[in-house]
């Protein structure tokens, strides 16, 4: 997702396992994933963000949760545009709504090359999908999926291109850019830029979205909202006022 690896005292995989009451050995039995591999992901000896899609699917199925509930991901730094982590060079980006039908073969190829979400399945659920790319080379940098509701847009999925995942990823700022695009589309529809999404229960994750995106938590739930003020902040930050005026 637009995301970079953030250190936590306990991984999301461990938290989901404890919530359901499984030991590491029982999770290994239920999922078919080697217990040593589970231990390495939970101890962060291995980066679960780089796990094979099949492994993540087996673990999430055994834990009765979504893949995004066990990946250690956070929205990264909100910048004026996307930035090369090492050189700090800024790059101009473009985006495009997917009009084509994503095929199972295309999704399978994506998964084989490190994408975590099955974008064929996401599109089948009725989501609109936007792809973010760098103008210099027209290379895909991330995707976001959202649905139009009665008076707002709901974001269901966000994902960085595999090359941008983790602290060694090439670019940062992708997450903020993708959220800003949906806010701009919400505003152009007359919804004041309002966008909602579901986050993890982890207070650190919620605080991260609050700090980086100016999102607001609804009560004590996992529902978060980007209101008009937050939307204006992101739209301005990423220079999307033109989209807003369309």
C-alpha positions as CSV (number, residue, x, y, z in Angstrom):
1,X,0.0,0.0,0.0
2,X,1.7,3.6,-0.1
3,X,3.2,2.2,2.8
4,X,6.5,1.8,4.6
5,X,7.6,-0.6,7.4
6,X,7.3,0.8,10.9
7,X,8.7,-0.8,14.0
8,X,6.2,-2.0,16.6
9,X,6.8,-3.8,19.8
10,X,4.5,-6.6,18.5
11,X,3.8,-7.4,14.9
12,X,0.3,-7.4,13.5
13,X,0.6,-11.1,12.8
14,X,1.3,-11.8,16.5
15,X,-1.5,-9.5,17.5
16,X,-4.0,-11.3,15.2
17,X,-2.8,-14.7,16.4
18,X,-3.2,-13.7,20.1
19,X,-6.6,-12.2,19.4
20,X,-7.9,-15.5,18.1
21,X,-6.2,-17.5,20.8
22,X,-3.7,-19.5,18.7
23,X,-0.2,-20.5,19.7
24,X,2.4,-20.3,17.0
25,X,2.3,-24.1,16.7
26,X,-1.5,-24.1,16.2
27,X,-1.3,-21.4,13.6
28,X,1.3,-23.4,11.8
29,X,-1.0,-26.4,11.8
30,X,-4.1,-24.4,10.8
31,X,-2.3,-22.6,8.0
32,X,0.2,-25.0,6.7
33,X,2.9,-22.4,7.1
34,X,6.2,-23.6,8.7
35,X,6.3,-22.6,12.4
36,X,9.9,-21.4,12.0
37,X,8.8,-19.0,9.3
38,X,5.9,-17.7,11.6
39,X,8.4,-17.2,14.4
40,X,10.7,-15.2,12.1
41,X,7.9,-13.0,10.9
42,X,6.8,-12.3,14.5
43,X,10.3,-11.6,15.7
44,X,10.9,-9.4,12.6
45,X,13.9,-11.6,11.6
46,X,12.1,-11.6,8.3
47,X,10.0,-8.7,6.9
48,X,6.4,-10.0,6.5
49,X,5.8,-7.2,4.0
50,X,8.0,-9.2,1.6
51,X,6.3,-12.5,2.2
52,X,4.9,-14.4,-0.7
53,X,1.3,-13.6,-1.5
54,X,0.4,-17.3,-1.0
55,X,1.9,-17.4,2.5
56,X,0.0,-14.3,3.5
57,X,-3.3,-15.8,2.1
58,X,-2.8,-19.0,4.1
59,X,-2.1,-17.0,7.3
60,X,-5.0,-14.6,6.9
61,X,-7.4,-17.5,6.1
62,X,-6.3,-19.4,9.2
63,X,-6.6,-16.2,11.3
64,X,-10.0,-15.3,9.8
65,X,-8.8,-11.8,8.9
66,X,-7.7,-9.8,5.9
67,X,-4.2,-9.9,4.5
68,X,-3.8,-6.2,5.3
69,X,-4.5,-7.0,9.0
70,X,-1.3,-9.0,9.3
71,X,1.1,-6.9,7.2
72,X,3.1,-4.3,9.1
73,X,2.2,-1.3,7.1
74,X,1.7,2.4,7.7
75,X,1.1,5.4,5.5
76,X,4.5,7.0,5.0
77,X,5.7,10.6,5.0
78,X,3.3,13.1,3.4
79,X,5.4,15.1,1.0
80,X,4.6,17.7,-1.7
81,X,5.1,14.9,-4.2
82,X,6.7,11.5,-4.2
83,X,10.4,11.5,-3.2
84,X,13.3,9.2,-3.8
85,X,14.3,7.9,-0.3
86,X,18.0,7.9,-1.0
87,X,18.6,10.9,-3.3
88,X,15.6,13.0,-2.0
89,X,14.8,13.8,-5.6
90,X,11.2,14.8,-6.2
91,X,9.3,13.3,-9.1
92,X,6.2,14.4,-11.0
93,X,3.4,11.9,-11.1
94,X,0.3,11.2,-13.0
95,X,-2.7,9.0,-12.3
96,X,-5.3,7.1,-14.2
97,X,-8.5,5.3,-13.4
98,X,-8.4,1.7,-14.6
99,X,-10.9,1.3,-17.4
100,X,-9.7,-2.2,-18.5
101,X,-11.0,-5.4,-17.0
102,X,-8.2,-6.8,-14.8
103,X,-7.9,-10.5,-15.7
104,X,-7.1,-13.4,-13.3
105,X,-3.9,-13.9,-15.3
106,X,-2.9,-10.3,-14.8
107,X,-3.6,-10.5,-11.0
108,X,-1.7,-13.8,-10.8
109,X,1.3,-12.2,-12.5
110,X,1.1,-9.2,-10.1
111,X,1.1,-11.6,-7.1
112,X,4.0,-13.5,-8.5
113,X,6.0,-10.2,-8.7
114,X,5.3,-9.1,-5.1
115,X,1.9,-7.4,-5.0
116,X,0.0,-8.5,-1.9
117,X,-3.6,-7.8,-3.0
118,X,-5.5,-9.6,-5.7
119,X,-6.7,-6.7,-7.8
120,X,-8.8,-8.9,-10.0
121,X,-10.9,-9.7,-6.9
122,X,-11.0,-6.1,-5.8
123,X,-12.3,-4.9,-9.1
124,X,-14.9,-7.7,-9.1
125,X,-16.2,-6.2,-5.7
126,X,-17.2,-3.1,-7.6
127,X,-14.2,-0.9,-6.6
128,X,-12.9,1.9,-8.8
129,X,-9.1,1.6,-9.0
130,X,-6.6,4.3,-9.6
131,X,-3.0,3.8,-10.6
132,X,-0.3,6.3,-9.7
133,X,2.7,6.5,-12.0
134,X,5.9,8.5,-12.4
135,X,5.8,10.8,-15.5
136,X,9.5,10.4,-16.2
137,X,9.2,6.7,-17.0
138,X,5.5,5.9,-16.9
139,X,6.1,3.2,-14.2
140,X,3.4,2.2,-11.8
141,X,4.1,3.2,-8.2
142,X,0.9,2.4,-6.4
143,X,-2.8,1.7,-6.5
144,X,-5.9,2.7,-4.5
145,X,-9.4,1.3,-4.6
146,X,-12.5,3.2,-3.5
147,X,-16.3,3.1,-3.8
148,X,-18.8,6.0,-4.0
149,X,-21.2,6.0,-1.1
150,X,-24.2,8.3,-0.6
151,X,-22.3,11.4,0.6
152,X,-18.6,10.3,0.6
153,X,-16.0,8.0,-0.9
154,X,-14.9,4.8,0.9
155,X,-11.3,3.6,0.5
156,X,-11.1,-0.2,0.7
157,X,-7.5,-0.9,-0.5
158,X,-4.2,0.9,-0.9
159,X,-1.0,-0.7,-2.0
160,X,2.5,0.4,-2.9
161,X,4.3,-1.2,-5.8
162,X,6.5,-3.9,-4.4
163,X,9.7,-1.9,-5.1
164,X,8.4,0.8,-2.8
165,X,7.7,-1.4,0.2
166,X,9.7,-1.2,3.4
167,X,12.4,1.1,4.7
168,X,14.5,0.3,1.6
169,X,11.7,1.1,-0.9
170,X,12.6,3.4,-3.7
171,X,9.9,6.1,-3.2
172,X,8.0,7.6,-0.3
173,X,5.0,9.9,-0.3
174,X,2.9,7.6,-2.5
175,X,0.2,7.0,0.2
176,X,-0.5,10.6,0.8
177,X,-0.7,11.2,-2.9
178,X,-3.2,8.4,-3.5
179,X,-5.4,9.5,-0.6
180,X,-5.3,13.1,-1.9
181,X,-6.5,11.9,-5.3
182,X,-9.6,10.3,-3.9
183,X,-10.2,13.4,-1.7
184,X,-10.1,15.5,-4.9
185,X,-12.5,13.2,-6.7
186,X,-14.8,13.3,-3.6
187,X,-14.7,17.1,-3.7
188,X,-15.4,17.3,-7.4
189,X,-18.5,15.1,-6.8
190,X,-19.8,17.7,-4.3
191,X,-18.9,15.6,-1.2
192,X,-16.6,18.3,0.2
193,X,-13.7,15.9,-0.2
194,X,-14.9,13.6,2.5
195,X,-13.4,10.1,2.5
196,X,-13.6,7.2,5.0
197,X,-11.5,4.1,5.5
198,X,-11.1,1.3,8.1
199,X,-7.8,1.0,10.0
200,X,-6.4,-1.5,12.4
201,X,-7.2,-1.4,16.1
202,X,-3.6,-0.6,17.0
203,X,-3.4,2.9,18.6
204,X,-0.1,3.6,16.9
205,X,-1.6,3.0,13.5
206,X,-4.5,5.3,14.3
207,X,-2.1,7.9,15.6
208,X,-0.1,7.6,12.4
209,X,-3.1,8.3,10.2
210,X,-4.1,11.2,12.4
211,X,-0.7,12.8,12.2
212,X,0.2,12.1,8.6
213,X,-3.3,12.5,6.9
214,X,-5.1,14.6,9.6
215,X,-7.7,11.8,9.7
216,X,-10.2,11.6,12.5
217,X,-11.2,8.5,14.4
218,X,-14.9,7.9,14.8
219,X,-15.4,7.3,18.5
220,X,-13.4,4.2,19.5
221,X,-14.1,2.4,16.3
222,X,-11.7,1.4,13.5
223,X,-13.5,3.8,11.1
224,X,-11.5,6.9,10.2
225,X,-12.6,9.9,8.2
226,X,-10.9,12.6,6.2
227,X,-13.2,15.6,6.6
228,X,-13.3,18.7,4.5
229,X,-10.3,20.3,6.4
230,X,-8.1,17.2,6.0
231,X,-9.2,16.9,2.3
232,X,-8.2,20.5,1.6
233,X,-4.9,19.9,3.3
234,X,-4.0,16.9,1.1
235,X,-5.4,18.4,-2.1
236,X,-3.3,21.5,-1.6
237,X,-0.3,19.5,-0.5
238,X,-0.3,17.4,-3.7
239,X,-1.4,20.2,-6.0
240,X,-4.7,18.7,-7.0
241,X,-6.8,21.8,-7.0
242,X,-7.4,21.5,-10.7
243,X,-9.0,18.1,-10.2
244,X,-11.2,19.7,-7.5
245,X,-12.4,22.3,-10.0
246,X,-13.4,19.8,-12.7
